[in-house]
């Protein structure tokens, strides 16, 4: 088990705090469209050579997805997952530090807690990428990891992605809109149907 950071937008942080979000999908950037997913493994080995020139299997740490690519140079390309079951993820979210001069104390505020941003226009929020570990307040334990195409998402998983807190008659359509808002500009829109890591998690106290 290890502890690692993970980024979430403000609406997704709110969904986690409300108990609506227990899954996240992250693009497998290394995966090619022509590939086919084969299997996941946490006992991967690489070929190494000893001092006598003999080859042997050397175990490598981590969770790996193996694909099939019959038309490529490597027939069975492998991609490492950033997270695996048991990892503790500390959530990076938009925040700010405020100095209250009456007692000279510095307090941390989180954008996800603000109901009306118009009442806090004087606050300069720091992007989530800049959040340090010592001000993190949300911790998640990874309980499951799998690989799929983003369009394979089921209705119940749309709810697990946090759309159940929104007004919608079509949860897949709502999730698609959320996905495109974040990923389309990066070249991984819904219509490209990229491979994704599907991480399921639960909130924990550290």
MDAnalysis code that builds the backbone (N, CA, C; Angstrom):
import MDAnalysis as mda
import numpy as np

u = mda.Universe.empty(618, n_residues=206, atom_resindex=np.repeat(np.arange(206), 3), trajectory=True)
u.add_TopologyAttr("name", ["N", "CA", "C"] * 206)
u.add_TopologyAttr("resid", np.arange(1, 207))
u.add_TopologyAttr("resname", ["UNK", "UNK", "UNK", "UNK", "UNK", "UNK", "UNK", "UNK", "UNK", "UNK", "UNK", "UNK", "UNK", "UNK", "UNK", "UNK", "UNK", "UNK", "UNK", "UNK", "UNK", "UNK", "UNK", "UNK", "UNK", "UNK", "UNK", "UNK", "UNK", "UNK", "UNK", "UNK", "UNK", "UNK", "UNK", "UNK", "UNK", "UNK", "UNK", "UNK", "UNK", "UNK", "UNK", "UNK", "UNK", "UNK", "UNK", "UNK", "UNK", "UNK", "UNK", "UNK", "UNK", "UNK", "UNK", "UNK", "UNK", "UNK", "UNK", "UNK", "UNK", "UNK", "UNK", "UNK", "UNK", "UNK", "UNK", "UNK", "UNK", "UNK", "UNK", "UNK", "UNK", "UNK", "UNK", "UNK", "UNK", "UNK", "UNK", "UNK", "UNK", "UNK", "UNK", "UNK", "UNK", "UNK", "UNK", "UNK", "UNK", "UNK", "UNK", "UNK", "UNK", "UNK", "UNK", "UNK", "UNK", "UNK", "UNK", "UNK", "UNK", "UNK", "UNK", "UNK", "UNK", "UNK", "UNK", "UNK", "UNK", "UNK", "UNK", "UNK", "UNK", "UNK", "UNK", "UNK", "UNK", "UNK", "UNK", "UNK", "UNK", "UNK", "UNK", "UNK", "UNK", "UNK", "UNK", "UNK", "UNK", "UNK", "UNK", "UNK", "UNK", "UNK", "UNK", "UNK", "UNK", "UNK", "UNK", "UNK", "UNK", "UNK", "UNK", "UNK", "UNK", "UNK", "UNK", "UNK", "UNK", "UNK", "UNK", "UNK", "UNK", "UNK", "UNK", "UNK", "UNK", "UNK", "UNK", "UNK", "UNK", "UNK", "UNK", "UNK", "UNK", "UNK", "UNK", "UNK", "UNK", "UNK", "UNK", "UNK", "UNK", "UNK", "UNK", "UNK", "UNK", "UNK", "UNK", "UNK", "UNK", "UNK", "UNK", "UNK", "UNK", "UNK", "UNK", "UNK", "UNK", "UNK", "UNK", "UNK", "UNK", "UNK", "UNK", "UNK", "UNK", "UNK", "UNK", "UNK", "UNK", "UNK", "UNK", "UNK", "UNK", "UNK"])
u.atoms.positions = np.array([
    [0.848, -1.198, 0.000],
    [0.000, 0.000, 0.000],
    [0.877, 1.239, 0.000],
    [0.485, 2.237, -0.755],
    [1.214, 3.498, -0.779],
    [0.227, 4.655, -0.802],
    [0.721, 5.847, -0.544],
    [-0.106, 7.045, -0.518],
    [0.281, 7.929, -1.693],
    [-0.730, 8.345, -2.487],
    [-0.465, 9.103, -3.702],
    [-1.509, 10.201, -3.872],
    [-1.143, 11.304, -4.546],
    [-2.112, 12.376, -4.792],
    [-2.997, 12.078, -5.994],
    [-4.182, 12.681, -6.008],
    [-5.075, 12.584, -7.154],
    [-5.847, 13.895, -7.269],
    [-6.004, 14.384, -8.492],
    [-6.686, 15.655, -8.745],
    [-8.175, 15.439, -9.003],
    [-8.990, 16.349, -8.441],
    [-10.413, 16.361, -8.750],
    [-10.860, 17.808, -8.919],
    [-11.801, 18.026, -9.841],
    [-12.389, 19.349, -10.002],
    [-13.301, 19.636, -8.810],
    [-13.661, 20.904, -8.653],
    [-14.504, 21.297, -7.529],
    [-15.849, 20.568, -7.512],
    [-16.572, 20.453, -8.641],
    [-17.841, 19.705, -8.603],
    [-17.655, 18.247, -8.191],
    [-16.546, 17.630, -8.601],
    [-16.314, 16.236, -8.240],
    [-15.920, 16.099, -6.768],
    [-15.207, 17.084, -6.234],
    [-14.919, 17.090, -4.799],
    [-16.225, 17.170, -4.015],
    [-17.127, 18.027, -4.468],
    [-18.427, 18.152, -3.805],
    [-19.189, 16.836, -3.863],
    [-19.107, 16.138, -5.002],
    [-19.785, 14.850, -5.131],
    [-19.182, 13.811, -4.192],
    [-17.869, 13.847, -4.011],
    [-17.226, 12.928, -3.066],
    [-17.677, 13.231, -1.644],
    [-17.688, 14.506, -1.278],
    [-18.098, 14.906, 0.070],
    [-19.551, 14.535, 0.342],
    [-20.382, 14.572, -0.702],
    [-21.796, 14.234, -0.541],
    [-22.062, 12.734, -0.603],
    [-21.012, 11.967, -0.865],
    [-21.166, 10.514, -0.949],
    [-21.703, 10.028, -2.274],
    [-21.743, 10.915, -3.286],
    [-22.286, 10.554, -4.587],
    [-21.251, 9.968, -5.537],
    [-19.973, 10.206, -5.267],
    [-18.924, 9.780, -6.191],
    [-18.009, 8.753, -5.533],
    [-17.967, 7.563, -6.110],
    [-17.101, 6.491, -5.597],
    [-16.278, 5.851, -6.714],
    [-16.295, 6.472, -7.892],
    [-15.495, 5.997, -9.019],
    [-14.902, 7.177, -9.764],
    [-13.782, 6.920, -10.428],
    [-13.231, 7.906, -11.349],
    [-12.599, 7.176, -12.523],
    [-12.726, 7.762, -13.710],
    [-12.128, 7.188, -14.912],
    [-11.021, 8.104, -15.405],
    [-9.855, 7.500, -15.666],
    [-8.705, 8.254, -16.126],
    [-8.182, 7.647, -17.430],
    [-7.926, 8.502, -18.402],
    [-7.508, 8.044, -19.726],
    [-6.186, 7.295, -19.655],
    [-6.103, 6.174, -20.357],
    [-4.833, 5.459, -20.519],
    [-4.186, 6.036, -21.777],
    [-3.379, 7.049, -21.593],
    [-2.835, 7.798, -22.722],
    [-1.954, 6.935, -23.620],
    [-1.307, 5.924, -23.038],
    [-0.402, 5.094, -23.823],
    [-1.136, 4.127, -24.755],
    [-2.410, 3.860, -24.476],
    [-3.155, 2.853, -25.238],
    [-3.560, 3.386, -26.605],
    [-3.335, 2.585, -27.621],
    [-3.704, 2.947, -28.987],
    [-5.116, 2.453, -29.302],
    [-5.765, 3.153, -30.229],
    [-7.146, 2.813, -30.563],
    [-7.266, 1.401, -31.135],
    [-6.239, 0.946, -31.835],
    [-6.310, -0.370, -32.477],
    [-6.079, -1.517, -31.499],
    [-5.669, -1.209, -30.281],
    [-5.368, -2.257, -29.307],
    [-6.644, -2.921, -28.805],
    [-6.462, -4.116, -28.256],
    [-7.534, -4.827, -27.549],
    [-7.030, -5.163, -26.160],
    [-7.844, -4.875, -25.147],
    [-7.424, -5.161, -23.774],
    [-7.441, -6.665, -23.529],
    [-6.403, -7.146, -22.833],
    [-6.279, -8.577, -22.555],
    [-6.528, -8.881, -21.081],
    [-5.634, -8.435, -20.196],
    [-5.822, -8.750, -18.779],
    [-5.012, -7.802, -17.892],
    [-5.362, -7.802, -16.594],
    [-4.633, -7.063, -15.566],
    [-3.803, -8.037, -14.745],
    [-2.620, -7.591, -14.303],
    [-1.764, -8.468, -13.517],
    [-0.902, -7.645, -12.558],
    [-0.737, -8.169, -11.339],
    [0.159, -7.522, -10.381],
    [1.398, -8.378, -10.103],
    [1.641, -9.370, -10.953],
    [2.842, -10.204, -10.810],
    [3.639, -10.205, -12.116],
    [3.785, -9.020, -12.697],
    [4.481, -8.873, -13.968],
    [5.981, -9.113, -13.797],
    [6.598, -9.641, -14.844],
    [8.042, -9.841, -14.873],
    [8.610, -9.237, -16.153],
    [9.856, -8.787, -16.067],
    [10.572, -8.327, -17.251],
    [11.767, -9.248, -17.456],
    [12.229, -9.302, -18.655],
    [13.380, -10.153, -18.964],
    [14.666, -9.429, -18.600],
    [15.461, -10.044, -17.753],
    [16.746, -9.482, -17.340],
    [17.854, -10.477, -17.688],
    [19.069, -9.989, -17.647],
    [20.222, -10.832, -17.980],
    [21.197, -10.814, -16.804],
    [21.610, -12.014, -16.342],
    [22.538, -12.076, -15.215],
    [23.980, -11.911, -15.705],
    [24.937, -11.998, -14.787],
    [26.330, -11.756, -15.107],
    [26.911, -12.801, -16.057],
    [26.227, -13.914, -16.168],
    [26.690, -14.962, -17.083],
    [26.051, -14.853, -18.465],
    [25.198, -13.842, -18.623],
    [24.546, -13.664, -19.908],
    [23.270, -14.452, -20.066],
    [22.817, -15.079, -18.991],
    [21.590, -15.868, -19.049],
    [20.382, -14.993, -18.727],
    [19.324, -15.204, -19.450],
    [18.104, -14.449, -19.218],
    [17.282, -15.065, -18.085],
    [16.568, -14.189, -17.330],
    [15.681, -14.668, -16.286],
    [14.560, -13.649, -16.081],
    [13.470, -14.119, -15.483],
    [12.341, -13.237, -15.227],
    [12.539, -12.453, -13.941],
    [12.504, -11.115, -14.039],
    [12.690, -10.252, -12.880],
    [11.353, -9.607, -12.515],
    [10.818, -9.883, -11.329],
    [9.529, -9.287, -10.929],
    [9.621, -7.761, -10.859],
    [8.543, -7.091, -11.270],
    [8.460, -5.638, -11.170],
    [7.215, -5.278, -10.364],
    [7.323, -4.238, -9.574],
    [6.235, -3.851, -8.682],
    [5.169, -3.068, -9.445],
    [3.911, -3.246, -9.061],
    [2.834, -2.461, -9.652],
    [1.755, -3.308, -10.289],
    [0.719, -2.614, -10.762],
    [-0.400, -3.249, -11.464],
    [-0.300, -2.884, -12.945],
    [-0.377, -3.899, -13.806],
    [-0.150, -3.681, -15.228],
    [-1.306, -4.211, -16.065],
    [-1.632, -3.460, -17.127],
    [-2.619, -3.895, -18.111],
    [-1.883, -4.372, -19.350],
    [-2.218, -5.562, -19.790],
    [-1.639, -6.100, -21.018],
    [-2.665, -6.031, -22.134],
    [-2.233, -5.527, -23.280],
    [-3.098, -5.391, -24.447],
    [-2.602, -6.318, -25.561],
    [-3.376, -6.412, -26.603],
    [-2.965, -7.138, -27.799],
    [-2.881, -6.160, -28.965],
    [-1.796, -6.250, -29.713],
    [-1.614, -5.390, -30.877],
    [-0.921, -6.200, -31.964],
    [-1.701, -7.009, -32.662],
    [-1.132, -7.912, -33.668],
    [-0.467, -7.158, -34.811],
    [-0.866, -5.897, -35.048],
    [-0.310, -5.138, -36.166],
    [0.883, -4.276, -35.762],
    [1.188, -4.253, -34.466],
    [2.259, -3.390, -33.993],
    [3.589, -4.101, -33.835],
    [4.609, -3.305, -33.514],
    [5.952, -3.858, -33.315],
    [5.983, -4.758, -32.091],
    [5.255, -4.346, -31.031],
    [5.135, -5.163, -29.821],
    [3.744, -5.787, -29.812],
    [3.676, -7.104, -29.832],
    [2.385, -7.777, -29.947],
    [1.545, -7.632, -28.692],
    [2.190, -7.631, -27.506],
    [1.464, -7.532, -26.247],
    [2.012, -6.368, -25.422],
    [1.684, -5.120, -25.807],
    [2.165, -3.963, -25.044],
    [1.576, -3.946, -23.641],
    [2.337, -3.384, -22.698],
    [1.951, -3.358, -21.294],
    [1.972, -1.920, -20.788],
    [0.959, -1.555, -19.989],
    [0.852, -0.211, -19.416],
    [0.662, -0.336, -17.912],
    [1.422, 0.450, -17.147],
    [1.334, 0.418, -15.684],
    [0.257, 1.364, -15.175],
    [-0.535, 0.890, -14.219],
    [-1.547, 1.723, -13.581],
    [-0.892, 2.625, -12.539],
    [-1.399, 3.847, -12.450],
    [-0.871, 4.781, -11.451],
    [-1.265, 4.366, -10.040],
    [-2.442, 3.747, -9.929],
    [-2.950, 3.331, -8.616],
    [-3.329, 1.855, -8.652],
    [-3.352, 1.232, -7.483],
    [-3.813, -0.147, -7.384],
    [-4.578, -0.333, -6.082],
    [-5.244, -1.465, -5.952],
    [-6.089, -1.723, -4.789],
    [-5.262, -1.601, -3.507],
    [-5.822, -0.870, -2.537],
    [-5.156, -0.662, -1.270],
    [-4.454, 0.671, -1.155],
    [-4.145, 1.312, -2.288],
    [-3.497, 2.618, -2.243],
    [-4.407, 3.645, -1.579],
    [-3.801, 4.556, -0.830],
    [-4.520, 5.678, -0.232],
    [-4.267, 6.909, -1.089],
    [-5.333, 7.525, -1.564],
    [-5.225, 8.703, -2.411],
    [-5.608, 9.941, -1.612],
    [-4.714, 10.933, -1.590],
    [-5.108, 12.199, -0.959],
    [-5.498, 13.168, -2.066],
    [-6.669, 13.751, -1.895],
    [-7.306, 14.546, -2.941],
    [-6.732, 15.956, -2.987],
    [-6.286, 16.328, -4.167],
    [-5.878, 17.699, -4.411],
    [-7.086, 18.466, -4.938],
    [-7.432, 19.546, -4.278],
    [-8.588, 20.356, -4.659],
    [-8.222, 21.824, -4.571],
    [-9.022, 22.672, -5.187],
    [-8.775, 24.108, -5.162],
    [-8.947, 24.643, -3.745],
    [-8.001, 25.494, -3.296],
    [-7.999, 25.956, -1.907],
    [-7.351, 27.335, -1.825],
    [-7.354, 27.883, -0.627],
    [-6.606, 29.120, -0.366],
    [-6.278, 29.185, 1.117],
    [-5.244, 29.911, 1.424],
    [-4.883, 30.190, 2.819],
    [-5.262, 31.628, 3.123],
    [-5.922, 31.834, 4.240],
    [-6.366, 33.174, 4.635],
    [-5.791, 33.514, 5.994],
    [-5.156, 34.687, 6.078],
    [-4.608, 35.162, 7.350],
    [-5.620, 36.074, 8.025],
    [-6.061, 35.683, 9.216],
    [-6.971, 36.516, 10.006],
    [-6.139, 37.333, 10.987],
    [-6.121, 38.629, 10.766],
    [-5.195, 39.478, 11.505],
    [-5.591, 39.678, 12.971],
    [-6.839, 39.350, 13.299],
    [-7.240, 39.543, 14.689],
    [-6.493, 38.586, 15.620],
    [-6.201, 37.390, 15.130],
    [-5.450, 36.458, 15.971],
    [-4.194, 35.940, 15.279],
    [-3.904, 36.498, 14.087],
    [-2.685, 36.172, 13.343],
    [-2.594, 34.689, 12.983],
    [-3.718, 34.036, 12.873],
    [-3.726, 32.633, 12.467],
    [-4.053, 32.509, 10.980],
    [-3.498, 31.505, 10.359],
    [-3.763, 31.225, 8.954],
    [-4.714, 30.035, 8.868],
    [-5.795, 30.204, 8.122],
    [-6.775, 29.141, 7.958],
    [-6.844, 28.731, 6.490],
    [-7.162, 27.476, 6.269],
    [-7.303, 26.956, 4.917],
    [-8.785, 26.892, 4.565],
    [-9.127, 27.414, 3.398],
    [-10.486, 27.345, 2.897],
    [-10.484, 26.513, 1.614],
    [-11.586, 25.808, 1.392],
    [-11.694, 24.934, 0.228],
    [-12.834, 25.421, -0.653],
    [-12.544, 25.528, -1.950],
    [-13.528, 26.067, -2.883],
    [-14.793, 25.229, -2.920],
    [-14.653, 23.922, -2.700],
    [-15.818, 23.032, -2.754],
    [-16.824, 23.341, -1.647],
    [-16.403, 24.061, -0.610],
    [-17.291, 24.390, 0.497],
    [-18.065, 25.690, 0.269],
    [-17.733, 26.404, -0.803],
    [-18.357, 27.702, -1.059],
    [-19.668, 27.510, -1.814],
    [-20.750, 27.977, -1.233],
    [-22.067, 27.854, -1.860],
    [-22.300, 28.942, -2.902],
    [-21.794, 30.141, -2.632],
    [-22.019, 31.275, -3.523],
    [-20.687, 31.973, -3.760],
    [-20.100, 31.744, -4.938],
    [-18.787, 32.322, -5.233],
    [-18.835, 33.838, -5.308],
    [-19.993, 34.394, -5.611],
    [-20.101, 35.852, -5.712],
    [-19.830, 36.531, -4.369],
    [-20.015, 35.789, -3.286],
    [-19.759, 36.345, -1.964],
    [-18.296, 36.210, -1.561],
    [-17.496, 35.549, -2.406],
    [-16.080, 35.340, -2.090],
    [-15.206, 35.744, -3.273],
    [-15.582, 36.840, -3.943],
    [-14.843, 37.274, -5.116],
    [-13.446, 37.779, -4.766],
    [-13.225, 38.133, -3.510],
    [-11.921, 38.645, -3.115],
    [-10.916, 37.531, -2.829],
    [-11.370, 36.287, -2.816],
    [-10.486, 35.160, -2.533],
    [-9.781, 34.727, -3.807],
    [-8.485, 34.557, -3.710],
    [-7.696, 34.055, -4.828],
    [-7.446, 32.562, -4.623],
    [-8.234, 31.758, -5.300],
    [-8.124, 30.320, -5.127],
    [-6.884, 29.779, -5.837],
    [-6.210, 28.882, -5.171],
    [-5.062, 28.205, -5.768],
    [-5.556, 26.953, -6.498],
    [-5.035, 26.699, -7.703],
    [-5.438, 25.491, -8.442],
    [-5.099, 24.231, -7.655],
    [-5.897, 23.197, -7.876],
    [-5.711, 21.951, -7.129],
    [-4.324, 21.355, -7.293],
    [-3.687, 21.568, -8.455],
    [-2.375, 20.995, -8.706],
    [-1.336, 21.512, -7.711],
    [-1.601, 22.670, -7.110],
    [-0.647, 23.276, -6.185],
    [-0.919, 22.928, -4.716],
    [-1.925, 22.097, -4.471],
    [-2.222, 21.747, -3.079],
    [-1.154, 20.828, -2.501],
    [-0.564, 21.190, -1.356],
    [0.398, 20.302, -0.703],
    [-0.309, 19.263, 0.160],
    [0.384, 18.229, 0.479],
    [-0.180, 17.122, 1.257],
    [-0.669, 17.582, 2.629],
    [0.016, 18.545, 3.235],
    [-0.307, 18.901, 4.625],
    [-1.617, 19.665, 4.797],
    [-2.272, 20.070, 3.689],
    [-3.583, 20.721, 3.824],
    [-4.687, 19.863, 3.221],
    [-4.347, 18.649, 2.792],
    [-5.367, 17.751, 2.244],
    [-6.327, 17.320, 3.345],
    [-7.602, 17.196, 2.996],
    [-8.612, 16.801, 3.979],
    [-9.395, 15.564, 3.560],
    [-9.288, 15.165, 2.293],
    [-10.046, 14.024, 1.775],
    [-9.080, 12.909, 1.404],
    [-9.350, 11.709, 1.940],
    [-8.505, 10.557, 1.673],
    [-9.375, 9.398, 1.203],
    [-8.926, 8.724, 0.165],
    [-9.696, 7.656, -0.463],
    [-8.853, 6.390, -0.543],
    [-9.485, 5.249, -0.290],
    [-8.793, 3.965, -0.460],
    [-9.307, 3.306, -1.741],
    [-8.391, 2.908, -2.619],
    [-8.770, 2.226, -3.856],
    [-9.227, 0.815, -3.522],
    [-10.426, 0.468, -3.958],
    [-10.987, -0.859, -3.669],
    [-11.077, -1.750, -4.903],
    [-10.971, -1.146, -6.099],
    [-11.043, -1.955, -7.315],
    [-10.437, -1.175, -8.474],
    [-9.808, -1.909, -9.379],
    [-9.237, -1.310, -10.591],
    [-9.592, -2.213, -11.764],
    [-10.030, -1.601, -12.853],
    [-10.272, -2.369, -14.071],
    [-10.019, -1.475, -15.285],
    [-10.037, -2.082, -16.453],
    [-9.805, -1.366, -17.706],
    [-11.011, -1.565, -18.620],
    [-11.431, -0.487, -19.271],
    [-12.512, -0.578, -20.238],
    [-12.444, 0.625, -21.166],
    [-13.287, 0.634, -22.192],
    [-13.467, 1.822, -23.021],
    [-14.470, 2.732, -22.319],
    [-14.306, 4.030, -22.456],
    [-15.157, 4.940, -21.707],
    [-16.630, 4.762, -22.059],
    [-16.940, 4.409, -23.321],
    [-18.341, 4.244, -23.713],
    [-18.968, 2.971, -23.158],
    [-18.177, 2.127, -22.521],
    [-18.714, 0.909, -21.919],
    [-19.329, 1.161, -20.549],
    [-19.285, 2.386, -20.085],
    [-19.811, 2.698, -18.757],
    [-21.294, 2.343, -18.666],
    [-21.680, 1.727, -17.557],
    [-23.073, 1.350, -17.319],
    [-23.781, 2.464, -16.562],
    [-25.106, 2.420, -16.573],
    [-25.892, 3.459, -15.913],
    [-25.547, 3.568, -14.440],
    [-25.408, 2.406, -13.768],
    [-25.100, 2.449, -12.333],
    [-23.728, 3.044, -12.062],
    [-22.805, 2.864, -13.026],
    [-21.485, 3.447, -12.856],
    [-21.504, 4.950, -13.099],
    [-22.431, 5.424, -13.907],
    [-22.597, 6.870, -14.074],
    [-22.948, 7.497, -12.731],
    [-23.822, 6.827, -11.991],
    [-24.157, 7.314, -10.652],
    [-22.930, 7.301, -9.750],
    [-22.128, 6.244, -9.854],
    [-20.916, 6.150, -9.041],
    [-19.890, 7.212, -9.420],
    [-20.015, 7.742, -10.639],
    [-19.134, 8.825, -11.079],
    [-19.596, 10.185, -10.563],
    [-20.762, 10.221, -9.925],
    [-21.206, 11.459, -9.301],
    [-22.356, 12.158, -9.972],
    [-22.918, 11.590, -11.055],
    [-23.997, 12.302, -11.743],
    [-25.329, 12.139, -11.048],
    [-25.414, 11.286, -10.020],
    [-26.691, 11.075, -9.340],
    [-27.138, 12.273, -8.522],
    [-26.265, 13.243, -8.363],
    [-26.657, 14.447, -7.650],
    [-27.175, 15.527, -8.577],
    [-27.349, 15.191, -9.859],
    [-27.735, 16.184, -10.844],
    [-29.105, 15.862, -11.438],
    [-29.773, 16.889, -11.916],
    [-31.071, 16.711, -12.540],
    [-30.873, 16.169, -13.954],
    [-31.322, 14.961, -14.214],
    [-31.127, 14.371, -15.534],
    [-32.134, 13.252, -15.766],
    [-32.500, 13.081, -17.016],
    [-33.333, 11.947, -17.406],
    [-32.491, 10.865, -18.066],
    [-31.241, 11.173, -18.352],
    [-30.347, 10.237, -19.028],
    [-28.976, 10.357, -18.388],
    [-28.657, 9.443, -17.478],
    [-27.402, 9.543, -16.741],
    [-26.177, 9.383, -17.648],
    [-26.279, 8.548, -18.694],
    [-25.147, 8.398, -19.611],
    [-24.892, 9.692, -20.390],
    [-25.961, 10.378, -20.771],
    [-25.800, 11.641, -21.483],
    [-25.154, 12.684, -20.574],
    [-25.544, 12.687, -19.321],
    [-24.960, 13.622, -18.369],
    [-23.487, 13.323, -18.152],
    [-23.162, 12.041, -17.982],
    [-21.761, 11.677, -17.808],
    [-20.953, 12.029, -19.052],
    [-21.516, 11.798, -20.219],
    [-20.819, 12.128, -21.463],
    [-20.478, 13.621, -21.510],
    [-21.421, 14.455, -21.100],
    [-21.176, 15.901, -21.098],
    [-20.056, 16.259, -20.116],
    [-20.085, 15.646, -18.937],
    [-19.029, 15.898, -17.961],
    [-17.678, 15.428, -18.483],
    [-17.675, 14.251, -19.110],
    [-16.435, 13.711, -19.658],
    [-15.853, 14.648, -20.722],
    [-16.702, 15.101, -21.627],
    [-16.225, 15.970, -22.707],
    [-15.732, 17.310, -22.183],
    [-16.370, 17.807, -21.147],
    [-15.960, 19.086, -20.575],
    [-14.507, 19.036, -20.116],
    [-14.087, 17.899, -19.612],
    [-12.728, 17.750, -19.089],
    [-11.761, 17.229, -20.140],
    [-12.208, 16.287, -20.958],
    [-11.281, 15.526, -21.784],
    [-11.293, 15.842, -23.280],
    [-12.361, 16.431, -23.796],
    [-12.435, 16.678, -25.244],
    [-11.309, 17.593, -25.718],
    [-11.017, 18.638, -24.949],
    [-9.972, 19.589, -25.348],
    [-8.587, 18.961, -25.295],
    [-8.467, 17.817, -24.627],
    [-7.193, 17.116, -24.552],
    [-7.082, 16.032, -25.622],
    [-8.110, 15.913, -26.443],
    [-8.081, 14.928, -27.516],
    [-8.654, 13.582, -27.145],
    [-9.341, 13.499, -25.989],
    [-9.899, 12.230, -25.527],
    [-11.400, 12.336, -25.286],
    [-12.091, 12.982, -26.217],
    [-13.529, 13.139, -26.077],
    [-14.272, 11.814, -26.137],
    [-15.537, 11.881, -25.768],
    [-16.389, 10.684, -25.727],
    [-16.370, 9.926, -27.051],
    [-16.432, 10.646, -28.165],
    [-16.507, 10.007, -29.476],
    [-15.242, 9.247, -29.842],
    [-14.093, 9.595, -29.241],
    [-12.855, 8.854, -29.511],
    [-12.816, 7.540, -28.747],
    [-13.705, 7.415, -27.736],
    [-13.849, 6.168, -26.975],
    [-12.505, 5.611, -26.480],
    [-11.749, 6.385, -25.712],
    [-10.432, 5.922, -25.276],
    [-10.523, 4.823, -24.215],
    [-9.437, 4.068, -24.078],
    [-9.309, 3.158, -22.951],
    [-9.143, 3.986, -21.679],
    [-9.736, 3.509, -20.592],
    [-9.628, 4.223, -19.316],
    [-9.336, 3.241, -18.187],
    [-8.631, 3.761, -17.190],
    [-8.559, 3.064, -15.906],
    [-9.828, 3.400, -15.146],
    [-10.485, 2.420, -14.590],
    [-11.660, 2.647, -13.747],
    [-11.246, 2.360, -12.312],
    [-11.186, 3.420, -11.503],
    [-10.799, 3.280, -10.100],
    [-12.033, 3.443, -9.212],
    [-12.321, 2.438, -8.406],
    [-13.387, 2.510, -7.407],
    [-12.744, 2.758, -6.058],
    [-13.356, 3.612, -5.238],
    [-12.726, 3.988, -3.973],
    [-13.759, 4.198, -2.881],
    [-13.263, 4.240, -1.655],
    [-14.084, 4.570, -0.502],
    [-13.356, 5.599, 0.346],
    [-14.111, 6.453, 1.011],
    [-13.507, 7.482, 1.862],
    [-12.977, 6.848, 3.149],
    [-11.814, 7.320, 3.592],
    [-11.218, 6.814, 4.822],
    [-10.713, 8.000, 5.636],
    [-10.460, 7.753, 6.907],
    [-9.918, 8.760, 7.795],
    [-8.454, 8.446, 8.076],
    [-7.604, 9.450, 7.916],
    [-6.165, 9.285, 8.141],
    [-5.759, 9.996, 9.425],
])
